[in-house]
């Protein structure tokens, strides 16, 4: 009954969702060209080969899925892979990483006819949902069609658990239709069990992002670019990654304070969402700071104070060439973003205090002093200056973070073993 109420409510909200999609398309000039895919109107995959459907929400989940997708492609070259996303940025990452090696569509809205139409077009044998997306109709109709459903690299925060607990029977019934949940950490697993997931369907494996590797050419590319942008080490580079509204003002204020000691410091500022690129550019101008856009592909001069990272897919490269990195989404109660990529590079990491989506990883890094917490522009400036001033401290922080990254690999193998059992 609750699923029926949920579905009817979603139907009533559909016109508003479409208007929002249209508004974003007009505002950004993108995102509206494939709206029909959200209703399951996609080309049919005409093949007798088995299909594995991997659903990622956006950029973070797509990056987490990379080692899994590459491993499936290596182990099962005869399988067809379909990757869905719900955001433009996620879509662009899929296309840039995998090109034509996979099918890519926008995920269907969680409406019965949309989901059933989509399933009929791709006829999957297995659905792998990355991290946190639990769509009741998607899971229900897959289960009804005997399509195995696996939640990989699964997260379930305490906050999300409290939300699902408001609908206990509805949530429990949905979770029982899932074949396996491969959770990141013990707390995630416990929360799934609290919500009604049978213990036999739970495996705690760690975070699959630790199994990510740097592409062969990336370290050399990062090294050459760092030599160029730092003028062979004459200026330091401070990266502020995945920033959200309200954080950029704090970062720019901190940057002004840092420049009193390090006047030639280059700030690479990378907003999380493309629709904010122009707003952040205006903010830099308002603060009378010289900046250039990465998308203009101009050579950086010593007079350029800020590089606005307004391109997609280069954040991993930027982590490899900076001296210290701040990871955004953490100065306000957003929950933070992945700390693993800078850790893999061995970069000293700074974050705000709001890390409820990454509690386990942040604790691992804090315990070894690979991560330091700031709360405002003053503390951010003090921490960055402390790291830039003390080469040994910076090296110790980076090495400690990198060691954590290497020690916690292994989630991929555990996930692959479950996939093997489901498609063999």
C-alpha positions as CSV (number, residue, x, y, z in Angstrom):
1,X,0.0,0.0,0.0
2,X,2.8,2.4,0.9
3,X,4.5,1.7,-2.5
4,X,1.2,2.6,-4.2
5,X,1.0,5.8,-2.3
6,X,4.7,6.6,-3.1
7,X,4.0,5.9,-6.8
8,X,0.9,8.1,-7.0
9,X,2.8,10.9,-5.2
10,X,5.6,10.6,-7.7
11,X,3.1,10.8,-10.6
12,X,1.7,14.0,-9.2
13,X,5.3,15.4,-8.8
14,X,6.3,14.5,-12.4
15,X,5.1,17.8,-14.0
16,X,7.2,19.7,-11.4
17,X,10.2,17.5,-12.1
18,X,9.8,18.1,-15.9
19,X,9.6,21.9,-15.3
20,X,12.8,21.7,-13.2
21,X,14.5,19.8,-16.0
22,X,13.4,22.4,-18.5
23,X,14.5,25.3,-16.3
24,X,18.0,23.7,-15.9
25,X,18.2,23.1,-19.6
26,X,17.4,26.8,-20.3
27,X,19.8,28.0,-17.6
28,X,22.8,25.8,-18.5
29,X,22.1,25.1,-22.2
30,X,22.4,21.4,-21.5
31,X,20.8,18.5,-19.7
32,X,17.4,18.7,-21.5
33,X,18.3,16.9,-24.7
34,X,17.6,13.3,-23.4
35,X,14.8,13.9,-21.0
36,X,12.7,11.2,-22.7
37,X,15.2,8.6,-21.5
38,X,13.9,9.3,-17.9
39,X,10.6,7.7,-19.0
40,X,12.4,4.6,-20.4
41,X,12.3,5.6,-24.1
42,X,15.7,4.3,-25.1
43,X,16.9,2.2,-28.1
44,X,16.5,-1.5,-27.5
45,X,19.7,-3.6,-27.0
46,X,19.4,-6.3,-29.6
47,X,21.7,-9.0,-28.4
48,X,21.5,-12.4,-26.8
49,X,24.5,-11.6,-24.6
50,X,24.0,-11.1,-20.9
51,X,23.5,-7.5,-19.8
52,X,24.7,-6.0,-16.5
53,X,23.1,-2.7,-15.5
54,X,25.2,-0.5,-13.3
55,X,23.4,2.6,-11.8
56,X,25.4,5.6,-10.6
57,X,23.8,8.8,-9.4
58,X,26.5,11.3,-10.4
59,X,30.3,11.9,-10.5
60,X,31.2,10.4,-7.1
61,X,29.4,7.1,-7.7
62,X,30.7,6.9,-11.3
63,X,34.3,7.3,-10.1
64,X,33.7,4.6,-7.4
65,X,32.4,2.3,-10.1
66,X,35.5,2.6,-12.4
67,X,37.5,-0.2,-10.9
68,X,34.4,-2.4,-10.8
69,X,33.5,-1.7,-14.4
70,X,37.1,-2.3,-15.7
71,X,37.3,-5.6,-13.7
72,X,33.9,-6.8,-15.1
73,X,35.1,-5.9,-18.6
74,X,38.3,-7.9,-18.1
75,X,36.6,-10.9,-16.4
76,X,33.5,-11.0,-18.6
77,X,34.3,-9.6,-22.0
78,X,31.2,-11.2,-23.4
79,X,28.9,-9.3,-21.2
80,X,27.2,-6.0,-22.2
81,X,27.5,-3.2,-19.7
82,X,24.8,-0.5,-19.4
83,X,25.6,2.4,-17.1
84,X,22.9,4.9,-16.0
85,X,23.3,8.2,-14.2
86,X,20.8,10.9,-13.1
87,X,23.0,14.0,-13.6
88,X,24.7,15.7,-16.5
89,X,28.0,15.7,-14.7
90,X,27.7,11.9,-14.1
91,X,26.8,11.4,-17.7
92,X,29.8,13.3,-18.9
93,X,32.2,11.3,-16.7
94,X,30.8,8.0,-18.0
95,X,31.4,9.2,-21.6
96,X,34.8,10.5,-20.9
97,X,36.0,7.4,-19.0
98,X,34.4,4.6,-21.0
99,X,33.6,6.2,-24.4
100,X,31.8,3.6,-26.5
101,X,32.8,0.6,-24.4
102,X,29.5,0.7,-22.5
103,X,26.0,1.8,-23.2
104,X,25.0,4.9,-21.3
105,X,21.5,6.2,-20.6
106,X,19.9,8.5,-18.1
107,X,18.2,6.3,-15.4
108,X,14.4,6.0,-15.7
109,X,12.2,7.9,-13.2
110,X,11.0,5.5,-10.5
111,X,7.6,5.2,-12.1
112,X,6.2,1.7,-12.9
113,X,5.8,2.2,-16.7
114,X,9.2,4.0,-17.0
115,X,11.0,1.3,-15.1
116,X,9.3,-1.6,-16.9
117,X,9.8,0.0,-20.3
118,X,13.5,0.5,-19.5
119,X,13.9,-3.2,-18.3
120,X,12.2,-4.4,-21.5
121,X,14.6,-2.4,-23.6
122,X,17.9,-3.6,-21.9
123,X,16.7,-7.0,-20.4
124,X,19.4,-7.1,-17.7
125,X,20.5,-10.2,-15.8
126,X,21.9,-8.1,-12.9
127,X,21.4,-4.6,-11.5
128,X,24.3,-3.1,-9.5
129,X,23.4,0.1,-7.7
130,X,26.3,2.1,-6.5
131,X,26.4,3.4,-2.9
132,X,23.1,4.9,-1.8
133,X,20.3,4.9,-4.5
134,X,17.3,2.9,-3.2
135,X,14.4,3.3,-5.6
136,X,11.4,1.2,-4.5
137,X,9.9,0.6,-7.9
138,X,13.2,-0.1,-9.6
139,X,14.1,-2.7,-7.0
140,X,10.5,-4.1,-7.0
141,X,10.2,-4.7,-10.8
142,X,13.7,-6.1,-11.0
143,X,12.9,-8.5,-8.2
144,X,9.6,-9.4,-9.9
145,X,11.5,-10.2,-13.1
146,X,14.0,-12.4,-11.3
147,X,16.8,-9.8,-11.9
148,X,19.3,-9.9,-9.1
149,X,19.9,-6.6,-7.3
150,X,23.2,-5.8,-5.7
151,X,24.0,-2.6,-3.8
152,X,27.7,-2.1,-4.1
153,X,30.0,0.1,-2.1
154,X,26.9,0.7,0.0
155,X,26.6,3.6,2.4
156,X,23.8,4.1,5.0
157,X,24.4,7.1,7.3
158,X,22.8,7.5,10.7
159,X,20.8,10.4,9.3
160,X,19.5,8.4,6.3
161,X,18.7,5.5,8.6
162,X,16.4,7.7,10.7
163,X,14.6,8.8,7.6
164,X,14.0,5.3,6.4
165,X,12.9,4.3,9.9
166,X,9.8,6.5,9.5
167,X,8.5,3.9,7.1
168,X,9.7,0.6,8.6
169,X,7.5,-1.9,6.8
170,X,7.9,-0.2,3.5
171,X,11.7,-0.1,3.9
172,X,12.0,-3.7,5.2
173,X,10.0,-5.1,2.3
174,X,12.2,-3.2,-0.2
175,X,15.4,-4.4,1.4
176,X,14.2,-8.0,1.3
177,X,13.9,-7.8,-2.4
178,X,17.6,-7.0,-2.7
179,X,20.0,-9.9,-3.4
180,X,23.0,-8.6,-1.6
181,X,24.3,-5.4,0.1
182,X,28.1,-5.0,0.0
183,X,28.5,-2.3,2.6
184,X,31.5,0.0,3.1
185,X,31.9,-0.2,6.9
186,X,30.4,-1.9,10.0
187,X,28.3,1.1,10.8
188,X,26.8,1.1,7.3
189,X,26.1,-2.6,7.7
190,X,24.5,-2.2,11.1
191,X,22.2,0.5,9.8
192,X,21.0,-1.7,6.9
193,X,20.3,-4.5,9.5
194,X,18.3,-2.0,11.6
195,X,16.1,-1.3,8.6
196,X,15.3,-5.0,8.1
197,X,17.9,-6.3,5.7
198,X,18.4,-10.0,6.4
199,X,21.9,-10.6,7.8
200,X,22.5,-13.4,5.2
201,X,22.4,-10.7,2.5
202,X,25.0,-8.4,4.1
203,X,28.7,-8.3,3.4
204,X,31.0,-5.6,4.9
205,X,33.8,-5.1,2.4
206,X,35.3,-1.6,2.8
207,X,35.3,1.3,0.4
208,X,35.8,0.4,-3.3
209,X,37.3,3.8,-4.0
210,X,40.5,2.6,-2.3
211,X,40.8,0.1,-5.1
212,X,41.1,2.9,-7.6
213,X,44.4,3.3,-9.4
214,X,46.1,6.2,-11.2
215,X,46.2,5.9,-14.9
216,X,49.7,5.1,-16.2
217,X,50.2,8.5,-17.8
218,X,48.6,10.6,-15.1
219,X,51.6,11.0,-12.7
220,X,53.8,12.2,-15.5
221,X,51.1,14.6,-16.7
222,X,50.6,16.0,-13.2
223,X,54.4,16.4,-12.7
224,X,54.9,18.3,-15.9
225,X,51.9,20.5,-15.2
226,X,53.0,21.2,-11.7
227,X,56.5,22.3,-13.0
228,X,54.7,24.6,-15.4
229,X,52.2,26.1,-13.0
230,X,54.5,26.4,-10.0
231,X,57.3,27.9,-12.2
232,X,59.6,25.0,-11.3
233,X,58.7,25.1,-7.6
234,X,58.8,28.8,-7.1
235,X,55.2,29.1,-6.1
236,X,53.0,26.8,-4.0
237,X,49.7,25.4,-5.2
238,X,46.6,25.2,-3.0
239,X,43.6,23.2,-4.4
240,X,40.0,23.8,-3.1
241,X,38.0,20.9,-4.6
242,X,34.3,20.2,-4.9
243,X,33.2,23.4,-3.3
244,X,29.6,24.3,-2.6
245,X,27.7,27.6,-2.4
246,X,28.9,29.6,0.7
247,X,32.3,27.8,0.8
248,X,34.0,29.8,-2.0
249,X,33.6,33.0,0.0
250,X,35.4,31.4,3.0
251,X,38.1,29.9,0.8
252,X,38.8,33.3,-0.9
253,X,39.0,35.0,2.4
254,X,41.5,32.4,3.6
255,X,43.4,32.8,0.4
256,X,43.8,36.5,1.0
257,X,45.2,35.8,4.5
258,X,47.6,33.1,3.2
259,X,48.9,35.4,0.5
260,X,50.3,37.8,3.1
261,X,52.9,35.1,3.8
262,X,52.9,33.3,0.4
263,X,52.2,36.2,-2.0
264,X,52.7,34.0,-5.1
265,X,50.4,31.2,-4.0
266,X,48.3,29.8,-6.8
267,X,44.7,28.8,-5.8
268,X,42.9,26.2,-8.0
269,X,39.2,26.6,-7.2
270,X,37.0,23.8,-8.4
271,X,33.2,24.2,-7.8
272,X,31.3,20.9,-7.4
273,X,28.5,21.7,-9.9
274,X,29.0,23.2,-13.4
275,X,26.0,25.6,-13.1
276,X,28.0,27.5,-10.4
277,X,31.1,28.1,-12.6
278,X,30.0,31.6,-13.7
279,X,28.8,32.6,-10.2
280,X,32.3,31.7,-8.7
281,X,34.0,33.6,-11.5
282,X,31.9,36.7,-10.6
283,X,32.9,36.1,-6.9
284,X,36.6,36.1,-7.8
285,X,36.1,39.4,-9.8
286,X,34.2,40.9,-6.9
287,X,37.1,40.1,-4.6
288,X,39.5,41.8,-7.1
289,X,41.5,38.7,-7.6
290,X,43.2,37.8,-10.9
291,X,41.8,34.6,-12.3
292,X,41.7,32.6,-15.5
293,X,39.4,29.8,-16.5
294,X,40.8,26.3,-17.2
295,X,38.4,26.0,-20.1
296,X,40.1,28.9,-21.9
297,X,43.3,26.8,-22.0
298,X,45.5,29.8,-21.5
299,X,49.1,29.6,-20.2
300,X,49.2,30.5,-16.5
301,X,51.4,33.5,-15.7
302,X,52.9,34.5,-12.3
303,X,50.3,37.3,-12.1
304,X,47.4,34.8,-12.2
305,X,46.3,34.2,-8.6
306,X,43.4,31.8,-9.2
307,X,42.8,29.0,-11.7
308,X,39.0,28.4,-11.9
309,X,38.5,24.7,-12.6
310,X,35.5,24.9,-14.9
311,X,36.2,21.7,-16.8
312,X,35.0,18.2,-16.2
313,X,37.1,15.2,-15.3
314,X,40.3,16.9,-14.3
315,X,40.0,16.9,-10.5
316,X,42.1,13.7,-10.1
317,X,44.9,15.5,-12.1
318,X,44.7,18.6,-9.9
319,X,45.1,16.4,-6.8
320,X,48.3,15.2,-8.3
321,X,49.9,18.6,-8.7
322,X,48.9,20.5,-5.6
323,X,50.8,21.0,-2.4
324,X,47.7,20.9,-0.1
325,X,44.1,20.1,-0.8
326,X,40.8,21.2,0.8
327,X,37.9,18.9,0.1
328,X,34.6,20.8,0.0
329,X,31.0,20.0,0.9
330,X,32.2,20.0,4.5
331,X,32.1,23.6,5.8
332,X,28.3,23.3,5.9
333,X,26.1,20.3,6.8
334,X,26.4,18.7,3.3
335,X,28.3,15.7,4.4
336,X,31.6,16.1,2.6
337,X,33.0,14.5,-0.5
338,X,35.5,11.7,-1.1
339,X,38.8,12.0,0.7
340,X,40.3,9.0,-0.9
341,X,41.5,10.5,-4.2
342,X,43.8,13.0,-2.5
343,X,44.9,10.2,-0.1
344,X,45.9,8.0,-3.1
345,X,48.1,10.8,-4.4
346,X,49.7,11.3,-0.9
347,X,48.5,14.9,-0.6
348,X,48.0,16.7,2.8
349,X,44.2,17.0,3.2
350,X,42.1,19.6,4.8
351,X,38.4,19.4,5.3
352,X,35.6,21.2,7.2
353,X,33.9,19.5,10.2
354,X,30.7,18.2,8.4
355,X,31.8,14.8,7.2
356,X,28.8,12.6,8.2
357,X,28.8,10.9,4.7
358,X,32.4,9.9,5.2
359,X,32.7,9.2,8.9
360,X,34.8,6.1,8.7
361,X,37.3,7.3,6.1
362,X,37.7,10.7,7.8
363,X,38.4,9.0,11.1
364,X,41.0,6.7,9.6
365,X,42.8,9.7,8.1
366,X,42.4,11.9,11.2
367,X,43.8,9.1,13.5
368,X,47.1,9.1,11.5
369,X,47.1,12.9,11.1
370,X,46.7,12.7,7.3
371,X,43.6,15.0,7.6
372,X,43.2,18.3,9.5
373,X,39.9,20.0,10.2
374,X,39.2,23.7,9.7
375,X,36.0,25.5,10.6
376,X,36.4,29.0,9.1
377,X,38.7,31.1,6.9
378,X,41.0,31.9,9.8
379,X,41.6,28.2,10.8
380,X,41.9,27.3,7.1
381,X,44.6,29.9,6.5
382,X,46.5,28.8,9.6
383,X,46.4,25.1,8.6
384,X,47.5,25.8,5.0
385,X,50.3,28.1,6.1
386,X,51.5,25.5,8.7
387,X,51.6,22.8,6.0
388,X,53.4,25.0,3.4
389,X,55.9,26.2,6.0
390,X,56.9,22.8,7.3
391,X,58.0,20.5,4.5
392,X,58.4,17.5,6.9
393,X,54.9,17.9,8.3
394,X,53.5,18.1,4.8
395,X,55.4,14.9,3.8
396,X,54.3,13.1,6.9
397,X,50.7,14.0,6.3
398,X,50.8,12.9,2.7
399,X,52.6,9.6,3.5
400,X,50.1,8.8,6.3
401,X,47.1,9.4,4.0
402,X,48.6,7.4,1.2
403,X,49.4,4.5,3.6
404,X,45.7,4.4,4.7
405,X,44.7,4.3,1.0
406,X,46.9,1.3,0.3
407,X,46.1,-0.6,3.5
408,X,42.3,-0.5,2.9
409,X,42.2,-2.0,-0.6
410,X,40.2,-5.2,-1.1
411,X,36.5,-4.2,-1.4
412,X,36.6,-4.8,-5.2
413,X,37.6,-8.5,-4.8
414,X,34.7,-9.1,-2.3
415,X,32.3,-7.4,-4.6
416,X,33.5,-9.4,-7.7
417,X,33.0,-12.7,-5.8
418,X,29.3,-11.8,-5.2
419,X,28.9,-10.8,-8.8
420,X,30.4,-14.1,-9.9
421,X,27.8,-16.0,-7.8
422,X,25.0,-14.0,-9.3
423,X,25.8,-14.3,-13.0
424,X,27.5,-17.7,-13.1
